[in-house]
């Protein structure tokens, strides 16, 4: 006998398998003052009370994993409807002992945010939207440098390393780097994204040549320029182009020092 949509088949015992919970965890990155920053919360309850952890929580019965990720980000950090947020699923973590409370399977996400404006020309309204504050079961929320973090709660160290590697790899063959930039940016700011995430210094003329030669990567904003603090004429401004992938890819330097 076939069952109606949304109902269990006749004879099916939903209690035959031990129940487990599904959670979401978010590795949220931004770049501030040429430093890769990650958004962490300080847990306000056991397990791992007072330890730093990734924002996240349990998926409710009536929501998808992505909906839960956006809700938890808003509840635990106060970041809701942030302009320029890039959110994508990373992978699933399902080791049986990853949570001391019960069997918990986590769907992890990577999120990227552009930095707040650094000068009066671009204003400071975006800055306020990026300042987190703890909520729900998070006692505190804060942007912290990716390098030098101490041990995180649960298996969040592993999730964070995987997320960083994913972002670094995707910079090679997608236009993801522009997600770290404000709506209008210089090529120097775009290069800084690559250098910060990859942890290396790139050849400026070569980087500029490759970016401008890649169709759809960036689009110039006619007549727009900004002083950069250095000598010479103001730097031209660009916006993200329409392309999603890079052809050819922008490969990171090898250990032998091959320039981009």
Secondary structure as UniProt FT lines:
FT   TURN            5..6
FT   TURN            10..11
FT   TURN            14..15
FT   STRAND          21..32
FT   TURN            33..34
FT   STRAND          35..43
FT   TURN            49..50
FT   STRAND          52..58
FT   TURN            61..62
FT   HELIX           65..77
FT   TURN            83..84
FT   STRAND          86..93
FT   TURN            96..97
FT   STRAND          104..112
FT   TURN            120..122
FT   HELIX           125..129
FT   TURN            136..137
FT   STRAND          138..145
FT   TURN            147..148
FT   TURN            154..155
FT   HELIX           156..173
FT   HELIX           176..180
FT   HELIX           187..198
FT   HELIX           204..213
FT   TURN            215..216
FT   STRAND          218..226
FT   STRAND          235..240
FT   TURN            255..256
//
